[in-house]
Structures are given as C-alpha cells and as structure tokens.
Amino acid sequence: MTAPKEQHTGGAYCDMASLLRARFSARELNLFARRTAKSMQSGRLRTRFRGRGVDFEEVRLYQAGDDIRAIDWRVTARTQVPHTKLYSEERERPVYILCDQRPGMFFGSVNCFKSVLACHISALLSWAALEGGDRLGALVFNHTDFRDLRPKRSKHNVLAALQLLQSFNHKLTSPIGHGPLSLAQMLKDTRRIAKPGSALFIVSDLHDLDAEAEKQLFHLHRHLDITLIRTTDPLESSISGAGQLTVTNGQERQLLPVGDRQFQQQYRALSEQREQLLQQTTQRLGLEVIEISTQDDPVEQLRQRFARQRRQTTRQRKQ
C-alpha cells in the first residue's frame, strides 16, 4: 500500500491533519546521517564515539587503563608490542526542537506564512526523530510565553508537540507585537533545559540573532549539536510592483514607494546587508544554516540535507 503523498501546508494557520500527515514524508529523513553524538547514553545511533561495542573500528597501541580483554593478541604477537582493539559504540542523542511562533513569523507572501512553515518543519523533524528511535523534546515560544516538553521516546510525546505547535500558531493574530521573549532569552532558557550531548534544531526567521543571541549560541554549541533552520519569504529580500504600499507598526502608518527603482535598490541593499551579517555570525560560530522559503517545499528541502540512505538488499526474492 502506497503512503499518501505529503502536501505542503498553505494559508495563515496550520492544521493538525497536515502535521499528522508529515509522518509519511519523515520516514525518508535521517536526522543524524552526517552527525556525531556526544551523549553517554545507549541507543540506536551509531557514532564515532569510541568504547566497547559490537563493531570493530581499529587497532592501536595499548595504553594504560585500556581493558585487557580488548587486547589483539595476534597483532601483539607479530609486533611484540601490546595492541588493543577499538569498537564503535551505539549512542543515543535526544532531539530538541525550538520553534519560533512570535508575531514576526506571522507573515508570508507565497503559499503560507513563515509561522505555518515553521510548524510544518518542526512536525517533520519530530516524526523523523521518532522514526529514528530518538527521544524528542520541544520548546515552542511566542513573544510572551513558552512551553517545553521534556524528551521522551513515544508517539504520545510527538502528538503533544504537534498540539503545542498548533496551539501557539493559532494564537497569532498580527505580525506586530512586543514582549519579553527574544531569541536570546529563549536560547538562554534552552541552555537550562537541554542536556549535553543533545541535538538542537532551531526553527526561526532569526531576525533578532544579535550579539546576545550569538553569545548564547556559542555556549550552547559547546555541549549541543545545533542546526539552524531559517524560514524566509521572497518579499523580505526584494520588493517590486507599481504605486505605493501601506505599512504599519501598529501605531503609525507609512506609504512605501514600491514602484520607485531607487527605493527597490535600497530595499535590496538592506536585505543583502542583513544576510551578510547573519552569514558572518553563523560562520564565526561554525553553525550550519538550512534556509527554507515559503515558496519552497519543506519536505524536499529537508530531504536534500537529511535523506535516508536506502540499503540495497543482498537477497533476491524467489520467483
């Protein structure tokens, strides 16, 4: 039986049915295809973390403190120098998803709002974590409040995460809003919640990735593997059209001459400046950024980065 094809969520709000359907597409994703775990707990994830396990890795000179049961007697006899075997060991890496649902995300000009795209991406990551047998934790926040789920390896925890996403998403009513929760503050809270050795996926437009947020990311990156997934919209990088466009900050209104060529060039230059600053920040931190636009298919974008390698069977089916 063929699984239903995943459909990209559209509109201003996400719906639970779409978040649930993301499970089928998530089966194609392997969140740790190119990563190395740091945690000390047992699990299904194979890493380069060395210890006593089932898969042979290499032979090296015996060192004080090595388990004498791992001595390779054949190599030792041949070289007359003690050698020991090393094995790759399976580890578990809890997955945390930090999803931004602040008013600035309540915007989009193609297909859906950035807030909806962020929910859809978070749902795909959540299902992929469950498919990989990893414990899933979630932190969803807006400008005034946040909720967190502690990591558990269960379908119930994934469903609870999806309910949080939908709840916060449907609280959005305007792209304008001010509150105490900045990206830097949420990253600071994440340092308190996420355990060392975990994988942290941050889904946000990163519009306030300032010096304080960079500081928090630096401290987080010392103990966690971090992937930044940035949600964008084409209208944020360039603007075109004829006439004027009315914008407001909730208190004042202003007309933008979108048809003016000089204004378009200045708008594009500001966008490029923001992009350059963001790129410089992430390069200093050594962090990977996956950029997904509201005009993109998030499944395809994540598949390009986290595609699960399909194993070819060695046995042929009998005719």
Residue frames relative to the residue before (quaternion, step in Angstrom):
aa qw qx qy qz dx dy dz
M 1.0000 0.0000 0.0000 0.0000 0.00 0.00 0.00
T 0.3572 -0.7552 0.5156 0.1906 3.57 -0.80 1.00
A 0.4462 -0.6909 0.5014 0.2689 3.58 -0.88 0.97
P 0.5626 -0.6059 0.4316 0.3607 3.58 -1.06 0.66
K 0.4922 -0.6668 0.4765 0.2933 3.53 -1.01 0.78
E 0.4785 -0.6852 0.4775 0.2710 3.53 -0.95 1.00
Q 0.1839 -0.7773 0.5950 0.0893 3.54 -0.97 0.89
H 0.4710 -0.6719 0.5008 0.2755 3.55 -1.01 0.88
T 0.4432 -0.6928 0.5061 0.2597 3.54 -0.86 1.02
G 0.1249 -0.7907 0.5954 0.0688 3.56 -1.01 0.79
G 0.6711 0.5420 -0.3553 0.3600 3.52 -1.34 0.08
A 0.6940 -0.4971 0.3587 0.3777 3.51 -1.39 -0.20
Y 0.7871 0.2098 -0.1118 0.5692 3.59 1.19 -0.45
C 0.4491 -0.6689 0.5203 0.2833 3.54 -1.17 0.63
D 0.2179 -0.7519 0.6014 0.1595 3.54 -1.25 0.32
M 0.6157 -0.6055 0.3704 0.3422 3.53 -1.08 0.80
A 0.6085 0.5729 -0.3626 0.4123 3.59 1.00 -0.76
S 0.6691 0.4915 -0.3001 0.4697 3.58 0.97 -0.83
L 0.6453 0.5131 -0.3248 0.4635 3.59 0.99 -0.77
L 0.6486 0.5041 -0.3151 0.4753 3.57 1.07 -0.67
R 0.6502 0.5251 -0.3185 0.4474 3.59 1.01 -0.80
A 0.5353 0.6437 -0.4039 0.3687 3.58 1.17 -0.47
R 0.5139 0.6659 -0.4115 0.3511 3.59 1.21 -0.40
F 0.6534 0.5310 -0.3270 0.4292 3.58 0.98 -0.79
S 0.6866 0.4611 -0.2859 0.4840 3.59 0.95 -0.82
A 0.6158 0.5798 -0.3487 0.4038 3.59 1.08 -0.69
R 0.5436 0.6280 -0.3986 0.3888 3.59 1.18 -0.39
E 0.6557 0.5098 -0.3040 0.4665 3.57 1.21 -0.43
L 0.6621 0.5267 -0.2931 0.4453 3.59 1.26 -0.17
N 0.0872 -0.7541 0.6492 0.0465 3.54 -1.12 0.80
L 0.3206 -0.8134 0.4531 0.1744 3.57 -0.10 1.30
F 0.7786 0.3309 -0.1689 0.5057 3.58 1.12 -0.54
A 0.2056 0.8172 -0.5157 0.1547 3.55 1.10 0.62
R 0.8123 0.2021 -0.0877 0.5400 3.60 1.03 -0.75
R 0.5727 0.6241 -0.3599 0.3912 3.56 1.19 0.41
T 0.2794 -0.7268 0.6003 0.1823 3.52 -1.35 0.25
A 0.3516 -0.7674 0.4994 0.1952 3.57 -0.68 1.07
K 0.2757 -0.7595 0.5692 0.1520 3.53 -1.26 0.54
S 0.5551 0.6477 -0.3987 0.3367 3.59 1.15 -0.30
M 0.4326 -0.7152 0.5025 0.2211 3.53 -1.27 0.47
Q 0.5505 0.6208 -0.3947 0.3948 3.60 1.22 0.28
S 0.5157 -0.6498 0.4621 0.3133 3.54 -1.15 0.62
G 0.1871 0.7830 -0.5762 0.1411 3.53 -1.12 0.66
R 0.6956 -0.5038 0.3354 0.3871 3.56 -1.28 -0.26
L 0.5881 0.6132 -0.3667 0.3790 3.60 1.20 -0.29
R 0.2587 -0.7625 0.5730 0.1526 3.58 -0.71 1.05
T 0.0299 -0.8044 0.5926 -0.0313 3.56 -0.90 0.99
R 0.5579 -0.5582 0.4679 0.3977 3.54 -1.33 -0.16
F 0.3675 0.7122 -0.4987 0.3302 3.56 1.28 0.30
R 0.2642 -0.8285 0.4782 0.1226 3.58 -0.51 1.16
G 0.2828 0.7372 -0.5791 0.2029 3.52 -1.07 0.77
R 0.6759 -0.4612 0.3526 0.4540 3.54 -1.24 -0.20
G 0.1761 0.7977 -0.5526 0.1654 3.59 -0.61 1.11
V 0.6701 -0.5194 0.3612 0.3882 3.57 -1.13 -0.55
D 0.7266 0.4078 -0.2388 0.4987 3.61 1.15 -0.44
F 0.4000 -0.7263 0.5123 0.2236 3.56 -0.69 1.14
E 0.1842 -0.8009 0.5630 0.0878 3.57 -0.98 0.87
E 0.7629 -0.2654 0.2049 0.5528 3.61 0.73 -1.02
V 0.3555 -0.6759 0.5913 0.2589 3.52 -1.41 0.07
R 0.0361 0.7857 -0.6166 0.0337 3.56 -0.97 0.86
L 0.6963 -0.4526 0.3485 0.4345 3.55 -1.32 0.17
Y 0.5219 -0.6318 0.4780 0.3161 3.55 -1.05 0.81
Q 0.1032 -0.7830 0.6123 0.0367 3.56 -1.00 0.90
A 0.6334 -0.5397 0.3936 0.3906 3.54 -1.17 0.61
G 0.7578 0.3388 -0.2725 0.4866 3.54 -0.84 1.01
D 0.5285 0.6250 -0.4157 0.3965 3.60 1.23 -0.27
D 0.5401 -0.6108 0.4724 0.3349 3.56 -1.15 0.63
I 0.4092 -0.7341 0.4807 0.2503 3.59 -0.63 1.10
R 0.5714 0.5938 -0.3878 0.4129 3.60 1.21 -0.37
A 0.6756 0.4879 -0.2923 0.4691 3.59 1.23 -0.39
I 0.4021 0.7213 -0.4838 0.2897 3.61 1.23 0.08
D 0.3098 -0.7215 0.5906 0.1862 3.57 -0.99 0.90
W 0.2557 -0.8236 0.4882 0.1341 3.56 -0.10 1.30
R 0.6091 0.5552 -0.3684 0.4302 3.61 1.05 -0.57
V 0.6849 0.4573 -0.2821 0.4923 3.57 0.87 -0.95
T 0.6235 0.5455 -0.3350 0.4489 3.57 1.04 -0.78
A 0.6718 0.4912 -0.2964 0.4686 3.58 0.95 -0.90
R 0.6747 0.5078 -0.2961 0.4464 3.59 0.99 -0.80
T 0.7750 0.3504 -0.1735 0.4966 3.59 0.95 -0.89
Q 0.3365 -0.7524 0.4878 0.2875 3.58 1.30 -0.39
V 0.6364 0.4379 -0.3351 0.5394 3.57 1.25 0.52
P 0.4952 -0.6787 0.4414 0.3151 3.64 -0.77 0.91
H 0.0323 -0.7735 0.6329 -0.0057 3.56 -0.96 0.98
T 0.1844 -0.7835 0.5853 0.0975 3.55 -1.15 0.60
K 0.4319 -0.6909 0.5210 0.2544 3.54 -1.19 0.60
L 0.1867 -0.7490 0.6246 0.1182 3.54 -1.17 0.71
Y 0.1672 -0.7840 0.5943 0.0652 3.52 -1.09 0.80
S 0.4117 -0.6545 0.5627 0.2924 3.55 -1.17 0.61
E 0.2033 -0.8081 0.5499 0.0568 3.52 -0.90 0.98
E 0.4608 -0.6836 0.4942 0.2759 3.53 -1.05 0.70
R 0.0606 -0.7970 0.6008 -0.0061 3.55 -0.97 0.94
E 0.3508 -0.7095 0.5673 0.2275 3.50 -1.29 0.34
R 0.0975 -0.7853 0.6086 0.0582 3.55 -1.04 0.75
P 0.3287 -0.7401 0.5485 0.2082 3.61 -0.46 1.12
V 0.2794 -0.7594 0.5713 0.1374 3.54 -1.09 0.79
Y 0.0755 -0.7671 0.6363 0.0314 3.56 -0.92 0.98
I 0.1259 -0.7716 0.6204 0.0619 3.54 -1.02 0.87
L 0.1306 -0.7779 0.6134 0.0388 3.55 -0.72 1.15
C 0.0439 -0.8367 0.5446 -0.0359 3.59 -0.35 1.26
D 0.3129 -0.7631 0.5503 0.1300 3.54 -0.78 1.15
Q 0.0546 0.7846 -0.6142 0.0645 3.57 -0.78 1.09
R 0.2640 0.7715 -0.5276 0.2381 3.57 0.96 0.90
P 0.7159 -0.4786 0.2855 0.4207 3.61 -1.19 0.42
G 0.6162 0.5694 -0.3534 0.4139 3.61 1.04 -0.68
M 0.6324 0.5212 -0.3275 0.4702 3.57 1.22 -0.40
F 0.5921 0.5771 -0.3597 0.4324 3.59 1.25 -0.31
F 0.5385 0.5813 -0.3979 0.4625 3.53 0.67 1.19
G 0.2635 0.7509 -0.5825 0.1656 3.53 -1.11 0.71
S 0.2221 -0.7877 0.5630 0.1149 3.56 -1.09 0.72
V 0.7599 0.2601 -0.1521 0.5760 3.60 1.29 -0.24
N 0.8729 0.0688 -0.0784 0.4766 3.57 -0.94 0.97
C 0.7880 -0.2165 0.2016 0.5400 3.59 0.52 -1.13
F 0.5851 -0.5422 0.4548 0.3959 3.54 -1.32 0.06
K 0.6303 -0.5367 0.3998 0.3935 3.57 -1.23 0.47
S 0.6109 0.5608 -0.3463 0.4386 3.59 1.06 -0.69
V 0.6516 0.4945 -0.3055 0.4873 3.59 1.03 -0.79
L 0.6347 0.5304 -0.3199 0.4621 3.57 0.97 -0.86
A 0.6482 0.5214 -0.3156 0.4566 3.58 0.98 -0.84
C 0.6383 0.5155 -0.3223 0.4721 3.59 1.02 -0.78
H 0.6662 0.5102 -0.3041 0.4510 3.55 0.93 -0.90
I 0.6411 0.5105 -0.3147 0.4789 3.59 0.99 -0.84
S 0.6581 0.5145 -0.3042 0.4578 3.58 0.94 -0.91
A 0.6339 0.5224 -0.3283 0.4664 3.58 1.04 -0.74
L 0.6437 0.5179 -0.3205 0.4635 3.59 0.95 -0.83
L 0.6634 0.4976 -0.3006 0.4710 3.57 0.95 -0.87
S 0.6385 0.5400 -0.3231 0.4432 3.58 1.02 -0.82
W 0.6827 0.4710 -0.2846 0.4807 3.56 0.88 -0.94
A 0.6336 0.5317 -0.3325 0.4530 3.58 1.03 -0.76
A 0.6240 0.5279 -0.3373 0.4670 3.59 1.05 -0.72
L 0.6548 0.5009 -0.3094 0.4740 3.57 0.95 -0.86
E 0.6452 0.5250 -0.3170 0.4556 3.58 0.97 -0.86
G 0.7096 0.4491 -0.2555 0.4790 3.57 1.10 -0.70
G 0.5165 -0.6730 0.3983 0.3488 3.58 1.29 0.05
D 0.4956 0.6642 -0.4220 0.3675 3.58 1.21 0.43
R 0.5102 -0.6168 0.4968 0.3353 3.55 -1.21 0.49
L 0.2182 -0.8000 0.5529 0.0818 3.56 -0.90 0.99
G 0.0136 -0.7558 0.6547 0.0012 3.52 -1.05 0.94
A 0.1296 -0.8103 0.5699 0.0439 3.59 -1.09 0.63
L 0.0651 -0.7477 0.6584 0.0566 3.52 -1.25 0.62
V 0.0194 -0.7903 0.6113 -0.0369 3.56 -0.63 1.16
F 0.0333 0.8301 -0.5525 0.0682 3.57 -0.78 0.98
N 0.1733 -0.7204 0.6532 0.1559 3.51 -1.35 0.42
H 0.7631 -0.3965 0.2385 0.4512 3.61 -1.14 -0.36
T 0.7743 0.3305 -0.1790 0.5090 3.60 1.22 -0.28
D 0.8159 0.1608 -0.0342 0.5544 3.59 1.11 -0.50
F 0.0311 -0.7790 0.6237 0.0567 3.56 -1.27 0.34
R 0.1624 -0.7495 0.6342 0.0983 3.52 -1.31 0.48
D 0.1058 -0.7985 0.5894 0.0625 3.55 -1.07 0.68
L 0.2230 -0.7311 0.6323 0.1263 3.51 -1.27 0.63
R 0.3780 -0.7237 0.5296 0.2301 3.55 -0.80 0.99
P 0.6107 -0.6129 0.3566 0.3525 3.61 -1.00 0.77
K 0.1107 0.7523 -0.6433 0.0889 3.50 -1.02 0.97
R 0.3524 -0.7140 0.5614 0.2253 3.54 -1.12 0.63
S 0.4833 0.6438 -0.4559 0.3795 3.56 0.18 1.28
K 0.5710 -0.5785 0.4623 0.3544 3.51 -1.21 0.56
H 0.5922 0.5823 -0.3604 0.4247 3.57 1.09 -0.70
N 0.6667 0.4953 -0.3156 0.4588 3.61 0.95 -0.79
V 0.6143 0.5288 -0.3477 0.4713 3.59 1.08 -0.67
L 0.6610 0.4994 -0.3062 0.4690 3.58 0.93 -0.87
A 0.6283 0.5221 -0.3345 0.4698 3.57 1.04 -0.71
A 0.6354 0.5217 -0.3224 0.4692 3.58 1.06 -0.75
L 0.6504 0.5100 -0.3150 0.4665 3.59 0.98 -0.83
Q 0.6390 0.5195 -0.3266 0.4639 3.58 1.02 -0.73
L 0.6221 0.5247 -0.3348 0.4750 3.58 1.07 -0.71
L 0.6413 0.5317 -0.3182 0.4525 3.56 0.94 -0.90
Q 0.6833 0.4820 -0.2878 0.4669 3.55 0.84 -0.97
S 0.6508 0.5354 -0.3198 0.4331 3.58 0.94 -0.90
F 0.6988 0.4526 -0.2755 0.4805 3.58 0.83 -0.97
N 0.6344 0.5469 -0.3325 0.4334 3.57 1.01 -0.77
H 0.7164 0.4502 -0.2561 0.4675 3.57 0.94 -0.85
K 0.5598 0.5780 -0.3985 0.4403 3.60 1.26 -0.01
L 0.5595 0.6131 -0.3861 0.4025 3.58 1.24 -0.37
T 0.0186 -0.8103 0.5853 -0.0206 3.56 -0.89 0.97
S 0.8006 0.1032 -0.0302 0.5894 3.58 1.20 -0.41
P 0.4731 -0.6657 0.4922 0.3013 3.59 -1.12 0.61
I 0.6564 0.4752 -0.2968 0.5052 3.58 1.29 0.02
G 0.3520 0.7187 -0.5414 0.2577 3.54 -0.78 1.00
H 0.1560 -0.7880 0.5919 0.0667 3.53 -1.06 0.74
G 0.1485 0.7869 -0.5854 0.1264 3.53 -1.00 0.79
P 0.6842 -0.5331 0.3275 0.3747 3.58 -1.27 0.17
L 0.6631 0.5424 -0.3120 0.4108 3.60 1.14 -0.49
S 0.0436 -0.7730 0.6321 -0.0318 3.52 -0.38 1.30
L 0.6734 -0.4576 0.3669 0.4500 3.56 -1.27 0.12
A 0.6334 0.5402 -0.3334 0.4426 3.59 0.99 -0.81
Q 0.6597 0.5068 -0.3118 0.4590 3.59 0.95 -0.85
M 0.6652 0.4956 -0.3082 0.4657 3.58 0.96 -0.82
L 0.6317 0.5149 -0.3342 0.4734 3.58 1.04 -0.68
K 0.6171 0.5349 -0.3357 0.4694 3.57 1.09 -0.70
D 0.6584 0.4915 -0.2992 0.4852 3.58 1.01 -0.82
T 0.6182 0.5525 -0.3348 0.4478 3.56 1.08 -0.74
R 0.5973 0.5623 -0.3580 0.4459 3.59 1.07 -0.68
R 0.6713 0.4932 -0.2889 0.4719 3.56 1.08 -0.70
I 0.7336 0.4557 -0.2259 0.4507 3.57 1.04 -0.82
A 0.7323 0.4369 -0.2439 0.4618 3.58 0.79 -1.03
K 0.3725 -0.7393 0.5247 0.1982 3.56 -0.91 0.95
P 0.6044 -0.5597 0.4163 0.3847 3.60 -1.10 0.62
G 0.7532 0.3595 -0.2867 0.4704 3.54 -1.04 0.84
S 0.5517 0.6172 -0.3919 0.4013 3.57 1.28 -0.08
A 0.3826 -0.6616 0.5840 0.2735 3.52 -1.39 0.20
L 0.1236 -0.8030 0.5823 0.0271 3.56 -0.81 1.04
F 0.1076 -0.7680 0.6305 0.0336 3.56 -0.81 1.10
I 0.1310 -0.7958 0.5900 0.0377 3.58 -0.61 1.17
V 0.0784 -0.8038 0.5897 -0.0041 3.57 -0.53 1.22
S 0.3230 0.7283 -0.5196 0.3086 3.57 -0.29 1.29
D 0.5134 -0.6047 0.4844 0.3689 3.56 -1.27 0.14
L 0.3396 -0.7961 0.4499 0.2203 3.60 1.35 -0.06
H 0.2573 0.8111 -0.4981 0.1667 3.57 1.11 0.56
D 0.7661 0.2937 -0.1782 0.5432 3.61 1.16 -0.49
L 0.2468 0.7472 -0.5639 0.2505 3.55 0.93 0.93
D 0.0795 0.8333 -0.5329 0.1237 3.55 0.37 1.31
A 0.7791 -0.3425 0.2369 0.4686 3.57 -1.31 -0.20
E 0.6598 0.5006 -0.3155 0.4633 3.61 0.98 -0.78
A 0.6415 0.5048 -0.3206 0.4806 3.58 1.01 -0.79
E 0.6246 0.5319 -0.3345 0.4637 3.58 1.04 -0.75
K 0.6274 0.5369 -0.3274 0.4593 3.58 1.02 -0.79
Q 0.6752 0.4848 -0.2951 0.4712 3.58 0.93 -0.90
L 0.6341 0.5245 -0.3268 0.4648 3.58 1.03 -0.77
F 0.6120 0.5528 -0.3455 0.4479 3.56 1.03 -0.77
H 0.6883 0.4663 -0.2859 0.4765 3.59 0.87 -0.91
L 0.6419 0.5211 -0.3258 0.4586 3.59 1.00 -0.76
H 0.6791 0.5257 -0.2915 0.4214 3.54 0.93 -0.95
R 0.5535 0.6050 -0.3926 0.4166 3.59 1.22 -0.31
H 0.8054 0.2619 -0.1116 0.5199 3.59 1.10 -0.65
L 0.7507 0.3226 -0.1867 0.5455 3.58 1.24 -0.32
D 0.3818 -0.6479 0.5913 0.2913 3.53 -1.31 0.34
I 0.1097 -0.8373 0.5355 -0.0066 3.55 -0.49 1.24
T 0.0433 -0.7522 0.6569 0.0294 3.54 -1.09 0.84
L 0.2319 -0.7647 0.5897 0.1171 3.55 -0.80 1.05
I 0.0617 -0.7718 0.6324 0.0243 3.56 -0.82 1.01
R 0.1399 -0.8337 0.5338 0.0218 3.52 -0.30 1.30
T 0.2290 -0.7614 0.5943 0.1212 3.56 -0.82 1.03
T 0.0242 -0.8101 0.5848 -0.0348 3.56 -0.85 0.99
D 0.2235 -0.7311 0.6225 0.1676 3.53 -1.39 0.09
P 0.5836 -0.6202 0.3849 0.3558 3.63 -0.92 0.82
L 0.6358 0.5573 -0.3344 0.4164 3.59 1.05 -0.70
E 0.6042 0.5743 -0.3582 0.4205 3.58 1.20 -0.36
S 0.7163 0.4445 -0.2574 0.4723 3.60 1.13 -0.49
S 0.7975 -0.0215 0.0215 0.6026 3.58 1.12 -0.59
I 0.1525 -0.7821 0.6008 0.0636 3.52 -1.18 0.61
S 0.0332 0.7959 -0.6018 0.0579 3.56 -0.98 0.82
G 0.3692 0.7124 -0.5450 0.2431 3.53 -1.27 0.22
A 0.4574 -0.6515 0.5238 0.3032 3.53 -1.31 -0.22
G 0.7727 0.3559 -0.2543 0.4600 3.54 -1.20 0.51
Q 0.6081 -0.5509 0.4358 0.3698 3.54 -1.14 -0.72
L 0.2465 -0.7515 0.5980 0.1300 3.52 -1.27 0.55
T 0.3044 -0.7630 0.5462 0.1638 3.56 -0.82 0.99
V 0.0080 -0.7820 0.6227 -0.0258 3.58 -0.86 1.01
T 0.0924 -0.7948 0.5989 0.0338 3.54 -1.22 0.53
N 0.3209 -0.7230 0.5775 0.2019 3.54 -1.25 0.52
G 0.6686 -0.4893 0.2847 0.4822 3.56 1.29 0.28
Q 0.7628 0.2937 -0.1681 0.5510 3.53 1.27 -0.37
E 0.7934 0.1469 -0.0554 0.5881 3.54 1.05 -0.81
R 0.2613 -0.7424 0.5971 0.1552 3.53 -1.26 0.55
Q 0.0157 -0.7942 0.6073 -0.0132 3.50 -1.13 0.70
L 0.3623 -0.7243 0.5500 0.2041 3.54 -1.15 0.74
L 0.1853 -0.7745 0.5976 0.0933 3.56 -0.88 1.01
P 0.3528 -0.7497 0.5209 0.2054 3.60 -0.77 1.00
V 0.0855 -0.8574 0.5053 0.0464 3.59 0.51 1.17
G 0.6466 0.5273 -0.3276 0.4433 3.58 1.16 -0.39
D 0.5726 0.6002 -0.3740 0.4147 3.56 1.27 -0.22
R 0.4644 -0.7126 0.4524 0.2680 3.59 -0.71 1.08
Q 0.6444 0.5207 -0.3316 0.4513 3.59 0.96 -0.80
F 0.6353 0.5198 -0.3244 0.4700 3.58 1.02 -0.79
Q 0.6403 0.5272 -0.3242 0.4550 3.60 0.97 -0.83
Q 0.6598 0.5073 -0.3074 0.4613 3.58 0.98 -0.84
Q 0.6542 0.5022 -0.3097 0.4732 3.57 1.00 -0.82
Y 0.6273 0.5381 -0.3238 0.4605 3.57 1.03 -0.82
R 0.6716 0.4905 -0.2871 0.4753 3.57 0.95 -0.91
A 0.6393 0.5337 -0.3246 0.4485 3.59 1.02 -0.80
L 0.6422 0.5113 -0.3189 0.4737 3.59 1.01 -0.79
S 0.6367 0.5264 -0.3186 0.4647 3.55 1.03 -0.80
E 0.6655 0.4986 -0.2973 0.4692 3.57 0.93 -0.87
Q 0.6227 0.5348 -0.3360 0.4618 3.57 1.09 -0.68
R 0.6422 0.5058 -0.3170 0.4809 3.59 1.00 -0.82
E 0.6435 0.5244 -0.3215 0.4556 3.57 0.98 -0.85
Q 0.6617 0.5129 -0.3063 0.4530 3.57 0.94 -0.86
L 0.6510 0.5091 -0.3160 0.4659 3.58 0.97 -0.83
L 0.6477 0.5101 -0.3141 0.4708 3.58 0.99 -0.83
Q 0.6562 0.5132 -0.3093 0.4587 3.56 0.93 -0.87
Q 0.6501 0.5136 -0.3186 0.4605 3.58 0.97 -0.82
T 0.6480 0.5283 -0.3141 0.4499 3.57 1.01 -0.86
T 0.7067 0.4555 -0.2713 0.4685 3.58 0.81 -0.98
Q 0.6184 0.5300 -0.3499 0.4629 3.59 1.10 -0.57
R 0.6310 0.5238 -0.3340 0.4648 3.57 1.01 -0.76
L 0.7093 0.4483 -0.2486 0.4838 3.54 1.03 -0.80
G 0.3695 -0.7376 0.4829 0.2935 3.57 1.21 -0.41
L 0.4432 0.7051 -0.4358 0.3414 3.58 1.10 0.72
E 0.4258 -0.6782 0.5464 0.2453 3.50 -1.18 0.70
V 0.1114 -0.7784 0.6152 0.0567 3.58 -1.02 0.83
I 0.1271 -0.7561 0.6390 0.0615 3.55 -0.87 1.02
E 0.1560 -0.8118 0.5596 0.0587 3.57 -0.54 1.15
I 0.0004 -0.7920 0.6086 -0.0482 3.56 -0.79 1.08
S 0.2448 -0.7940 0.5473 0.1005 3.54 -0.72 1.13
T 0.6171 -0.5453 0.4174 0.3843 3.55 -1.26 0.38
Q 0.6530 0.4898 -0.3266 0.4764 3.59 1.21 -0.27
D 0.6057 0.5662 -0.3446 0.4403 3.59 1.31 -0.11
D 0.4416 -0.6043 0.5779 0.3252 3.50 -1.39 0.22
P 0.3609 -0.7699 0.4741 0.2284 3.64 -0.34 1.15
V 0.5878 0.5710 -0.3762 0.4325 3.59 1.09 -0.62
E 0.6880 0.4810 -0.2810 0.4652 3.56 0.85 -0.96
Q 0.6480 0.5217 -0.3204 0.4530 3.59 0.98 -0.81
L 0.6823 0.4577 -0.2858 0.4932 3.59 0.94 -0.80
R 0.6086 0.5589 -0.3521 0.4396 3.57 1.07 -0.69
Q 0.6247 0.5492 -0.3408 0.4382 3.59 1.03 -0.73
R 0.7360 0.3999 -0.2229 0.4987 3.57 1.09 -0.66
F 0.8202 0.2316 -0.0788 0.5171 3.58 0.93 -0.88
A 0.2077 0.8094 -0.5294 0.1467 3.60 1.09 0.56
R 0.3924 -0.7090 0.5405 0.2263 3.54 -0.92 0.95
Q 0.3886 -0.7185 0.5294 0.2290 3.56 -0.83 1.00
R 0.2881 -0.7696 0.5488 0.1533 3.53 -0.70 1.07
R 0.3183 -0.7514 0.5513 0.1737 3.52 -0.87 0.98
Q 0.3484 -0.7227 0.5598 0.2074 3.52 -0.97 0.90
T 0.4220 -0.7150 0.4987 0.2490 3.54 -0.81 1.00
T 0.3837 -0.7363 0.5152 0.2126 3.54 -1.08 0.77
R 0.6766 0.4558 -0.2962 0.4967 3.53 1.21 -0.32
Q 0.3183 -0.7391 0.5663 0.1781 3.52 -0.93 0.87
R 0.4787 -0.6619 0.4919 0.3012 3.52 -0.99 0.82
K 0.4905 -0.6580 0.4853 0.3015 3.50 -1.05 0.76
Q 0.4755 -0.6705 0.4927 0.2856 3.52 -0.98 0.86
